[in-house]
Amino acid sequence: MLINNWYVAAAAHEVSAKKPIGVRMLCCDFVLFRDDKGRAVCLSGVC
């Protein structure tokens, strides 16, 4: 994976504020959700 590049993780309609979704891509785990302003957020899925 190249750092500081954009990758498609999900379609916009799949990401909601109601329920985060887990995505595995390029051997890394991520969680996708929308914040309280409706912006899509992607965070590392590692605790």
PQR file of N, CA, C, O and H, with PARSE charges and radii, in Angstrom:
ATOM      1  N   MET A   1       0.847  -1.168   0.000 -0.4000 1.5000
ATOM      2  CA  MET A   1       0.000   0.000   0.000 -0.0000 2.0000
ATOM      3  C   MET A   1       0.891   1.229   0.000  0.5500 1.7000
ATOM      4  O   MET A   1       1.900   1.272   0.703 -0.5500 1.4000
ATOM      5  N   LEU A   2       0.524   2.208  -0.775 -0.4000 1.5000
ATOM      6  CA  LEU A   2       1.227   3.480  -0.802 -0.0000 2.0000
ATOM      7  C   LEU A   2       0.542   4.439   0.166  0.5500 1.7000
ATOM      8  O   LEU A   2      -0.664   4.666   0.071 -0.5500 1.4000
ATOM      9  H   LEU A   2      -0.296   2.172  -1.347  0.4000 1.0000
ATOM     10  N   ILE A   3       1.294   4.990   1.079 -0.4000 1.5000
ATOM     11  CA  ILE A   3       0.754   5.921   2.063 -0.0000 2.0000
ATOM     12  C   ILE A   3       0.416   7.247   1.387  0.5500 1.7000
ATOM     13  O   ILE A   3       1.068   7.644   0.421 -0.5500 1.4000
ATOM     14  H   ILE A   3       2.274   4.805   1.157  0.4000 1.0000
ATOM     15  N   ASN A   4      -0.595   7.919   1.894 -0.4000 1.5000
ATOM     16  CA  ASN A   4      -1.051   9.225   1.399 -0.0000 2.0000
ATOM     17  C   ASN A   4      -1.586   9.168  -0.033  0.5500 1.7000
ATOM     18  O   ASN A   4      -1.471  10.139  -0.781 -0.5500 1.4000
ATOM     19  H   ASN A   4      -1.125   7.596   2.679  0.4000 1.0000
ATOM     20  N   ASN A   5      -2.166   8.039  -0.409 -0.4000 1.5000
ATOM     21  CA  ASN A   5      -2.860   7.900  -1.684 -0.0000 2.0000
ATOM     22  C   ASN A   5      -4.293   7.511  -1.391  0.5500 1.7000
ATOM     23  O   ASN A   5      -4.592   6.994  -0.315 -0.5500 1.4000
ATOM     24  H   ASN A   5      -2.259   7.250   0.198  0.4000 1.0000
ATOM     25  N   TRP A   6      -5.182   7.758  -2.343 -0.4000 1.5000
ATOM     26  CA  TRP A   6      -6.584   7.429  -2.189 -0.0000 2.0000
ATOM     27  C   TRP A   6      -6.854   6.043  -2.757  0.5500 1.7000
ATOM     28  O   TRP A   6      -6.347   5.694  -3.823 -0.5500 1.4000
ATOM     29  H   TRP A   6      -4.939   8.178  -3.217  0.4000 1.0000
ATOM     30  N   TYR A   7      -7.656   5.254  -2.042 -0.4000 1.5000
ATOM     31  CA  TYR A   7      -8.086   3.945  -2.490 -0.0000 2.0000
ATOM     32  C   TYR A   7      -9.599   3.851  -2.305  0.5500 1.7000
ATOM     33  O   TYR A   7     -10.134   4.374  -1.328 -0.5500 1.4000
ATOM     34  H   TYR A   7      -8.068   5.538  -1.176  0.4000 1.0000
ATOM     35  N   VAL A   8     -10.283   3.202  -3.218 -0.4000 1.5000
ATOM     36  CA  VAL A   8     -11.728   2.997  -3.085 -0.0000 2.0000
ATOM     37  C   VAL A   8     -11.958   1.861  -2.103  0.5500 1.7000
ATOM     38  O   VAL A   8     -11.510   0.736  -2.325 -0.5500 1.4000
ATOM     39  H   VAL A   8      -9.849   2.777  -4.013  0.4000 1.0000
ATOM     40  N   ALA A   9     -12.662   2.162  -1.010 -0.4000 1.5000
ATOM     41  CA  ALA A   9     -12.937   1.156   0.011 -0.0000 2.0000
ATOM     42  C   ALA A   9     -14.395   0.710  -0.009  0.5500 1.7000
ATOM     43  O   ALA A   9     -14.707  -0.415   0.383 -0.5500 1.4000
ATOM     44  H   ALA A   9     -13.026   3.076  -0.830  0.4000 1.0000
ATOM     45  N   ALA A  10     -15.288   1.583  -0.463 -0.4000 1.5000
ATOM     46  CA  ALA A  10     -16.721   1.269  -0.528 -0.0000 2.0000
ATOM     47  C   ALA A  10     -17.411   2.346  -1.360  0.5500 1.7000
ATOM     48  O   ALA A  10     -16.885   3.444  -1.543 -0.5500 1.4000
ATOM     49  H   ALA A  10     -15.035   2.497  -0.781  0.4000 1.0000
ATOM     50  N   ALA A  11     -18.581   2.014  -1.852 -0.4000 1.5000
ATOM     51  CA  ALA A  11     -19.400   3.003  -2.550 -0.0000 2.0000
ATOM     52  C   ALA A  11     -20.017   3.951  -1.515  0.5500 1.7000
ATOM     53  O   ALA A  11     -20.262   3.550  -0.377 -0.5500 1.4000
ATOM     54  H   ALA A  11     -19.008   1.122  -1.703  0.4000 1.0000
ATOM     55  N   ALA A  12     -20.263   5.179  -1.898 -0.4000 1.5000
ATOM     56  CA  ALA A  12     -20.785   6.190  -0.975 -0.0000 2.0000
ATOM     57  C   ALA A  12     -22.079   5.733  -0.290  0.5500 1.7000
ATOM     58  O   ALA A  12     -22.267   5.985   0.900 -0.5500 1.4000
ATOM     59  H   ALA A  12     -20.064   5.504  -2.823  0.4000 1.0000
ATOM     60  N   HIS A  13     -22.960   5.073  -1.022 -0.4000 1.5000
ATOM     61  CA  HIS A  13     -24.239   4.654  -0.434 -0.0000 2.0000
ATOM     62  C   HIS A  13     -24.079   3.529   0.597  0.5500 1.7000
ATOM     63  O   HIS A  13     -24.997   3.278   1.377 -0.5500 1.4000
ATOM     64  H   HIS A  13     -22.807   4.868  -1.989  0.4000 1.0000
ATOM     65  N   GLU A  14     -22.939   2.859   0.610 -0.4000 1.5000
ATOM     66  CA  GLU A  14     -22.700   1.778   1.571 -0.0000 2.0000
ATOM     67  C   GLU A  14     -22.261   2.295   2.944  0.5500 1.7000
ATOM     68  O   GLU A  14     -22.370   1.577   3.938 -0.5500 1.4000
ATOM     69  H   GLU A  14     -22.192   3.063  -0.023  0.4000 1.0000
ATOM     70  N   VAL A  15     -21.772   3.518   3.003 -0.4000 1.5000
ATOM     71  CA  VAL A  15     -21.244   4.090   4.247 -0.0000 2.0000
ATOM     72  C   VAL A  15     -22.331   4.933   4.893  0.5500 1.7000
ATOM     73  O   VAL A  15     -22.808   5.904   4.306 -0.5500 1.4000
ATOM     74  H   VAL A  15     -21.684   4.101   2.196  0.4000 1.0000
ATOM     75  N   SER A  16     -22.724   4.551   6.117 -0.4000 1.5000
ATOM     76  CA  SER A  16     -23.804   5.284   6.787 -0.0000 2.0000
ATOM     77  C   SER A  16     -23.382   5.680   8.202  0.5500 1.7000
ATOM     78  O   SER A  16     -22.378   5.199   8.727 -0.5500 1.4000
ATOM     79  H   SER A  16     -22.337   3.762   6.593  0.4000 1.0000
ATOM     80  N   ALA A  17     -24.164   6.558   8.796 -0.4000 1.5000
ATOM     81  CA  ALA A  17     -23.924   6.976  10.176 -0.0000 2.0000
ATOM     82  C   ALA A  17     -24.561   5.999  11.160  0.5500 1.7000
ATOM     83  O   ALA A  17     -24.264   6.041  12.354 -0.5500 1.4000
ATOM     84  H   ALA A  17     -24.980   6.949   8.370  0.4000 1.0000
ATOM     85  N   LYS A  18     -25.427   5.126  10.670 -0.4000 1.5000
ATOM     86  CA  LYS A  18     -26.145   4.205  11.550 -0.0000 2.0000
ATOM     87  C   LYS A  18     -25.279   3.045  12.020  0.5500 1.7000
ATOM     88  O   LYS A  18     -25.344   2.646  13.183 -0.5500 1.4000
ATOM     89  H   LYS A  18     -25.668   5.091   9.700  0.4000 1.0000
ATOM     90  N   LYS A  19     -24.469   2.506  11.114 -0.4000 1.5000
ATOM     91  CA  LYS A  19     -23.686   1.322  11.468 -0.0000 2.0000
ATOM     92  C   LYS A  19     -22.351   1.349  10.732  0.5500 1.7000
ATOM     93  O   LYS A  19     -22.324   1.383   9.502 -0.5500 1.4000
ATOM     94  H   LYS A  19     -24.417   2.830  10.169  0.4000 1.0000
ATOM     95  N   PRO A  20     -21.236   1.334  11.476 -0.5600 1.5000
ATOM     96  CA  PRO A  20     -19.924   1.276  10.823  0.2800 2.0000
ATOM     97  C   PRO A  20     -19.768  -0.042  10.066  0.5500 1.7000
ATOM     98  O   PRO A  20     -20.353  -1.055  10.447 -0.5500 1.4000
ATOM     99  N   ILE A  21     -18.990  -0.022   9.012 -0.4000 1.5000
ATOM    100  CA  ILE A  21     -18.710  -1.257   8.280 -0.0000 2.0000
ATOM    101  C   ILE A  21     -17.205  -1.520   8.298  0.5500 1.7000
ATOM    102  O   ILE A  21     -16.393  -0.597   8.221 -0.5500 1.4000
ATOM    103  H   ILE A  21     -18.514   0.801   8.702  0.4000 1.0000
ATOM    104  N   GLY A  22     -16.863  -2.777   8.401 -0.4000 1.5000
ATOM    105  CA  GLY A  22     -15.466  -3.186   8.361 -0.0000 2.0000
ATOM    106  C   GLY A  22     -15.063  -3.530   6.945  0.5500 1.7000
ATOM    107  O   GLY A  22     -15.827  -4.145   6.201 -0.5500 1.4000
ATOM    108  H   GLY A  22     -17.523  -3.527   8.464  0.4000 1.0000
ATOM    109  N   VAL A  23     -13.868  -3.131   6.580 -0.4000 1.5000
ATOM    110  CA  VAL A  23     -13.336  -3.390   5.238 -0.0000 2.0000
ATOM    111  C   VAL A  23     -11.905  -3.892   5.387  0.5500 1.7000
ATOM    112  O   VAL A  23     -11.115  -3.341   6.154 -0.5500 1.4000
ATOM    113  H   VAL A  23     -13.248  -2.631   7.184  0.4000 1.0000
ATOM    114  N   ARG A  24     -11.590  -4.930   4.654 -0.4000 1.5000
ATOM    115  CA  ARG A  24     -10.208  -5.416   4.610 -0.0000 2.0000
ATOM    116  C   ARG A  24      -9.710  -5.213   3.190  0.5500 1.7000
ATOM    117  O   ARG A  24     -10.284  -5.738   2.237 -0.5500 1.4000
ATOM    118  H   ARG A  24     -12.231  -5.378   4.031  0.4000 1.0000
ATOM    119  N   MET A  25      -8.638  -4.447   3.060 -0.4000 1.5000
ATOM    120  CA  MET A  25      -8.039  -4.242   1.755 -0.0000 2.0000
ATOM    121  C   MET A  25      -6.550  -4.039   1.915  0.5500 1.7000
ATOM    122  O   MET A  25      -6.082  -3.431   2.877 -0.5500 1.4000
ATOM    123  H   MET A  25      -8.172  -4.020   3.835  0.4000 1.0000
ATOM    124  N   LEU A  26      -5.822  -4.560   0.957 -0.4000 1.5000
ATOM    125  CA  LEU A  26      -4.362  -4.465   0.962 -0.0000 2.0000
ATOM    126  C   LEU A  26      -3.764  -4.979   2.264  0.5500 1.7000
ATOM    127  O   LEU A  26      -2.805  -4.412   2.788 -0.5500 1.4000
ATOM    128  H   LEU A  26      -6.202  -5.054   0.175  0.4000 1.0000
ATOM    129  N   CYS A  27      -4.344  -6.066   2.781 -0.4000 1.5000
ATOM    130  CA  CYS A  27      -3.886  -6.742   4.007 -0.0000 2.0000
ATOM    131  C   CYS A  27      -4.030  -5.895   5.262  0.5500 1.7000
ATOM    132  O   CYS A  27      -3.353  -6.157   6.256 -0.5500 1.4000
ATOM    133  H   CYS A  27      -5.123  -6.526   2.356  0.4000 1.0000
ATOM    134  N   CYS A  28      -4.891  -4.891   5.244 -0.4000 1.5000
ATOM    135  CA  CYS A  28      -5.122  -4.035   6.409 -0.0000 2.0000
ATOM    136  C   CYS A  28      -6.622  -3.961   6.698  0.5500 1.7000
ATOM    137  O   CYS A  28      -7.440  -4.018   5.780 -0.5500 1.4000
ATOM    138  H   CYS A  28      -5.442  -4.678   4.437  0.4000 1.0000
ATOM    139  N   ASP A  29      -6.977  -3.833   7.982 -0.4000 1.5000
ATOM    140  CA  ASP A  29      -8.377  -3.699   8.390 -0.0000 2.0000
ATOM    141  C   ASP A  29      -8.709  -2.230   8.618  0.5500 1.7000
ATOM    142  O   ASP A  29      -7.925  -1.485   9.206 -0.5500 1.4000
ATOM    143  H   ASP A  29      -6.312  -3.786   8.727  0.4000 1.0000
ATOM    144  N   PHE A  30      -9.899  -1.823   8.137 -0.4000 1.5000
ATOM    145  CA  PHE A  30     -10.370  -0.459   8.291 -0.0000 2.0000
ATOM    146  C   PHE A  30     -11.824  -0.481   8.717  0.5500 1.7000
ATOM    147  O   PHE A  30     -12.524  -1.470   8.500 -0.5500 1.4000
ATOM    148  H   PHE A  30     -10.536  -2.428   7.660  0.4000 1.0000
ATOM    149  N   VAL A  31     -12.282   0.606   9.322 -0.4000 1.5000
ATOM    150  CA  VAL A  31     -13.693   0.782   9.639 -0.0000 2.0000
ATOM    151  C   VAL A  31     -14.149   2.072   8.961  0.5500 1.7000
ATOM    152  O   VAL A  31     -13.468   3.096   9.022 -0.5500 1.4000
ATOM    153  H   VAL A  31     -11.713   1.410   9.497  0.4000 1.0000
ATOM    154  N   LEU A  32     -15.318   2.003   8.311 -0.4000 1.5000
ATOM    155  CA  LEU A  32     -15.877   3.142   7.580 -0.0000 2.0000
ATOM    156  C   LEU A  32     -17.200   3.536   8.211  0.5500 1.7000
ATOM    157  O   LEU A  32     -18.008   2.679   8.569 -0.5500 1.4000
ATOM    158  H   LEU A  32     -15.871   1.171   8.261  0.4000 1.0000
ATOM    159  N   PHE A  33     -17.421   4.847   8.347 -0.4000 1.5000
ATOM    160  CA  PHE A  33     -18.678   5.358   8.885 -0.0000 2.0000
ATOM    161  C   PHE A  33     -18.811   6.823   8.501  0.5500 1.7000
ATOM    162  O   PHE A  33     -17.887   7.405   7.933 -0.5500 1.4000
ATOM    163  H   PHE A  33     -16.765   5.544   8.056  0.4000 1.0000
ATOM    164  N   ARG A  34     -19.947   7.417   8.806 -0.4000 1.5000
ATOM    165  CA  ARG A  34     -20.151   8.857   8.588 -0.0000 2.0000
ATOM    166  C   ARG A  34     -20.221   9.552   9.945  0.5500 1.7000
ATOM    167  O   ARG A  34     -20.846   9.052  10.880 -0.5500 1.4000
ATOM    168  H   ARG A  34     -20.698   6.945   9.268  0.4000 1.0000
ATOM    169  N   ASP A  35     -19.571  10.709  10.040 -0.4000 1.5000
ATOM    170  CA  ASP A  35     -19.586  11.462  11.291 -0.0000 2.0000
ATOM    171  C   ASP A  35     -20.895  12.237  11.432  0.5500 1.7000
ATOM    172  O   ASP A  35     -21.788  12.113  10.594 -0.5500 1.4000
ATOM    173  H   ASP A  35     -19.063  11.115   9.281  0.4000 1.0000
ATOM    174  N   ASP A  36     -21.008  13.035  12.490 -0.4000 1.5000
ATOM    175  CA  ASP A  36     -22.256  13.749  12.765 -0.0000 2.0000
ATOM    176  C   ASP A  36     -22.575  14.837  11.736  0.5500 1.7000
ATOM    177  O   ASP A  36     -23.685  15.369  11.722 -0.5500 1.4000
ATOM    178  H   ASP A  36     -20.283  13.136  13.172  0.4000 1.0000
ATOM    179  N   LYS A  37     -21.616  15.166  10.885 -0.4000 1.5000
ATOM    180  CA  LYS A  37     -21.856  16.133   9.810 -0.0000 2.0000
ATOM    181  C   LYS A  37     -22.054  15.450   8.457  0.5500 1.7000
ATOM    182  O   LYS A  37     -22.184  16.120   7.433 -0.5500 1.4000
ATOM    183  H   LYS A  37     -20.715  14.734  10.897  0.4000 1.0000
ATOM    184  N   GLY A  38     -22.076  14.106   8.458 -0.4000 1.5000
ATOM    185  CA  GLY A  38     -22.314  13.352   7.236 -0.0000 2.0000
ATOM    186  C   GLY A  38     -21.071  13.071   6.400  0.5500 1.7000
ATOM    187  O   GLY A  38     -21.176  12.538   5.295 -0.5500 1.4000
ATOM    188  H   GLY A  38     -21.971  13.562   9.290  0.4000 1.0000
ATOM    189  N   ARG A  39     -19.897  13.423   6.916 -0.4000 1.5000
ATOM    190  CA  ARG A  39     -18.655  13.180   6.172 -0.0000 2.0000
ATOM    191  C   ARG A  39     -18.203  11.728   6.355  0.5500 1.7000
ATOM    192  O   ARG A  39     -18.276  11.182   7.456 -0.5500 1.4000
ATOM    193  H   ARG A  39     -19.812  13.856   7.813  0.4000 1.0000
ATOM    194  N   ALA A  40     -17.746  11.123   5.287 -0.4000 1.5000
ATOM    195  CA  ALA A  40     -17.236   9.753   5.359 -0.0000 2.0000
ATOM    196  C   ALA A  40     -15.895   9.754   6.091  0.5500 1.7000
ATOM    197  O   ALA A  40     -15.048  10.620   5.872 -0.5500 1.4000
ATOM    198  H   ALA A  40     -17.686  11.567   4.393  0.4000 1.0000
ATOM    199  N   VAL A  41     -15.727   8.759   6.968 -0.4000 1.5000
ATOM    200  CA  VAL A  41     -14.512   8.624   7.773 -0.0000 2.0000
ATOM    201  C   VAL A  41     -13.983   7.214   7.600  0.5500 1.7000
ATOM    202  O   VAL A  41     -14.755   6.257   7.542 -0.5500 1.4000
ATOM    203  H   VAL A  41     -16.416   8.056   7.146  0.4000 1.0000
ATOM    204  N   CYS A  42     -12.669   7.087   7.519 -0.4000 1.5000
ATOM    205  CA  CYS A  42     -12.010   5.790   7.458 -0.0000 2.0000
ATOM    206  C   CYS A  42     -10.922   5.781   8.526  0.5500 1.7000
ATOM    207  O   CYS A  42     -10.028   6.627   8.526 -0.5500 1.4000
ATOM    208  H   CYS A  42     -12.042   7.865   7.566  0.4000 1.0000
ATOM    209  N   LEU A  43     -11.009   4.817   9.431 -0.4000 1.5000
ATOM    210  CA  LEU A  43     -10.008   4.671  10.498 -0.0000 2.0000
ATOM    211  C   LEU A  43      -9.427   3.271  10.457  0.5500 1.7000
ATOM    212  O   LEU A  43     -10.034   2.342   9.924 -0.5500 1.4000
ATOM    213  H   LEU A  43     -11.735   4.129   9.431  0.4000 1.0000
ATOM    214  N   SER A  44      -8.253   3.139  11.023 -0.4000 1.5000
ATOM    215  CA  SER A  44      -7.644   1.823  11.141 -0.0000 2.0000
ATOM    216  C   SER A  44      -8.559   0.941  11.987  0.5500 1.7000
ATOM    217  O   SER A  44      -9.102   1.393  12.996 -0.5500 1.4000
ATOM    218  H   SER A  44      -7.759   3.894  11.455  0.4000 1.0000
ATOM    219  N   GLY A  45      -8.726  -0.295  11.585 -0.4000 1.5000
ATOM    220  CA  GLY A  45      -9.581  -1.220  12.299 -0.0000 2.0000
ATOM    221  C   GLY A  45      -8.843  -1.991  13.377  0.5500 1.7000
ATOM    222  O   GLY A  45      -9.314  -3.047  13.800 -0.5500 1.4000
ATOM    223  H   GLY A  45      -8.285  -0.662  10.766  0.4000 1.0000
ATOM    224  N   VAL A  46      -7.717  -1.503  13.829 -0.4000 1.5000
ATOM    225  CA  VAL A  46      -6.907  -2.182  14.850 -0.0000 2.0000
ATOM    226  C   VAL A  46      -7.075  -1.472  16.185  0.5500 1.7000
ATOM    227  O   VAL A  46      -6.952  -0.250  16.266 -0.5500 1.4000
ATOM    228  H   VAL A  46      -7.334  -0.645  13.486  0.4000 1.0000
ATOM    229  N   CYS A  47      -7.353  -2.233  17.217 -0.4000 1.5000
ATOM    230  CA  CYS A  47      -7.482  -1.649  18.561 -0.0000 2.0000
ATOM    231  C   CYS A  47      -6.199  -1.766  19.336  0.5500 1.7000
ATOM    232  O   CYS A  47      -6.129  -1.326  20.484 -0.5500 1.4000
ATOM    233  H   CYS A  47      -7.453  -3.226  17.151  0.4000 1.0000
TER
END
